[in-house]
Structures are given as C-alpha cells and as structure tokens.
Amino acid sequence: MSESLEITEVGATALCRRDVTVSKSEKIFEYVLKKLAEETGAISQKLLTALTDRDLWPCEVSRGSQQL
C-alpha cells in the first residue's frame, strides 16, 4: 500500500511544480500509470482503475458547451 501512495505522492508533487508544462504533465501522468500498473496490491489496482476509467481521459475537459 505504501508504495502505491508513494507513487501517487511523487506524481502529485511533480504536477504541482510551477514549471510543469502540458507536455511534462502528460509524461508525469504516464509515469504514474506505468508504476501503478507494475504494482500488484489491491490499492494500486484501485488507484489505476480510478485514474484510467475517468471520462476525462484523454483530457476532454468541457466548460458549458465549449470544449477546452
């Protein structure tokens, strides 16, 4: 469990840096997904499922009727 939380923490910390671009954030997110997929614990699999089953993947965020 602690390994999956550590992976998530590292990813979240990296995403919060001021100098992160969209390209960098995509690579960070891919890294987190890859590392979670390598883990075998139930928590890791639940986190992976939660991150990959989102309707927003790949990044289809809409505001009202306008898609961003």
C-alpha positions in Angstrom: 0.0 0.0 0.0 2.7 2.5 0.9 4.4 2.0 -2.5 1.3 3.0 -4.4 0.7 6.0 -2.2 4.4 7.0 -2.7 4.0 6.7 -6.4 0.9 8.9 -6.2 2.6 11.5 -4.0 5.6 11.7 -6.3 3.3 12.3 -9.3 1.2 14.8 -7.5 4.2 16.7 -6.2 5.7 16.8 -9.7 2.5 18.0 -11.2 2.3 20.9 -8.8 5.6 22.4 -9.7 5.4 25.9 -11.3 7.5 25.0 -14.3 5.4 22.0 -15.4 4.1 22.3 -19.0 1.3 20.3 -20.5 3.8 18.0 -22.2 5.6 17.4 -18.9 2.4 16.8 -17.1 1.4 14.2 -19.6 4.7 12.4 -19.1 4.3 12.5 -15.3 0.8 11.1 -15.6 2.0 8.3 -17.9 4.8 7.5 -15.4 2.4 7.3 -12.5 0.1 5.0 -14.6 3.0 2.8 -15.6 4.3 2.5 -12.0 0.8 1.7 -10.6 0.3 -0.9 -13.3 3.6 -2.6 -12.2 2.3 -2.9 -8.6 0.2 -5.9 -7.6 -1.6 -4.7 -4.5 -5.3 -4.0 -4.3 -4.9 -0.3 -3.6 -2.6 0.2 -6.6 -5.1 -1.5 -8.8 -8.0 0.6 -7.5 -5.9 3.8 -8.0 -5.0 2.7 -11.5 -8.7 1.9 -12.3 -9.8 5.3 -10.9 -7.3 7.2 -13.0 -7.9 5.3 -16.2 -11.7 4.9 -16.1 -12.3 8.7 -15.9 -14.5 10.2 -18.6 -11.8 13.0 -18.9 -9.1 10.7 -20.3 -7.6 11.7 -22.6 -8.1 15.3 -21.3 -11.5 16.1 -22.7 -12.5 18.9 -20.3 -15.5 20.9 -21.2 -16.8 24.2 -19.7 -20.5 24.6 -20.5 -20.9 23.8 -24.2 -17.3 24.8 -25.0 -14.7 22.1 -25.1 -11.3 23.0 -23.9 
